[in-house]
Amino acid sequence: MRTENNTMLTNVHETKCSIGEEEIDKLMDSSVQESLQQIIAKEGYESYEISIKKLSTDGGNYLGDLYEVDVKGTTVKGLKEINLFVKQAIKMNPTESVVNVNSIYQNELFVYNELSKVYSNLQDEAIIPSGERFKVVNSYNESNEDAIILENLSKKGFEVRNRMDVGSESAEAILIDYQLIFWGSPVFDLLYFFYMCTDRAFRKKHMTYLKNIYHGTLRNYLNFFKMDVDKIYPKKLFLEDFENHLEVGLLVAFYGLPFCFTREDAVPDFKDNVTDMKIKLHDSFFERFEGIVDDYLEWGII
């Protein structure tokens, strides 16, 4: 099915993953459709076909509806295909919500539209090798508070692992979610990782090693900018900050861990009134949280 640049979005009916035009209007806000139309026009398509697939995250995402959008067509230079990943904000009643979705998407817009460009320019100026650079997925300026539009990395071999999978091999990873980004101590990143993503056995075995890796990586990265980490953020201060902010890990786990361990067949809908929200937890949650409590009892914090 072919369509001209100035028409509303339509889809190809060739695969079972495609969504009908009426369904697109129901699922995608008009502002998101307009953003996609602007991207298509900017890419120079004279005619095109578009296929849209809604993704299921099985509890891996709560604050957005996710889509893969593939556009194939012709430009003055010949055949062309672009692959997009769209994260559309869910609509919530602000008086009933425990989170401000608009603020969260503003955070992510800031990262992709402004901060990532600053990082890229700084790394270019420092001539940082490709393998050592902080990488940010390509984004589109047509992103807005209603939707974040990115390059679809799954077409390059990346995948989103199930949150319950246990990996056994190292793999290249690229961050794509920046909704909770804020100005603060770097030890918050470590505490978030340790208490949202690991169990007590892992922390017992690897926490000291990973803290050393973290600070060592910071040292190596700052060297590219001819900056001495011992003058900016010496390891002694880093370790003191970690010890002084340990309670952050407990608070993060207390509020966030239940959502990480929600059963896939009972994922809460954040569009509902939060007073009616019910969460069913994996059995493994209780062992994980017990391990966290044991850590903080051992340290004398609780």
Secondary structure, DSSP 8 states (H G I E B T S, - for coil): --B-TTS------SSTT---HHHHHHHS-HHHHHHHHHHHHHTT-SEEEEEEEEE--TTS-SSEEEEEEEEEEEETTEEEEEEEEEEEE----TTT-SS-HHHHHHHHHHIIIIIHHHHHHHHHHTT--GGGS-----B-TT-BTTEEEEE-GGGGT-----TT----S---------TT--S--THHHHHHHHHHH--HHHHHHHHHHHHHHHHHHHHHHHHTTT--HHHHS-HHHHHHHHHHTHHHHHHHHHHHHHHHTB-GGG---TTS-GGG----B-THHHHHHHHHHHHHHHTT--
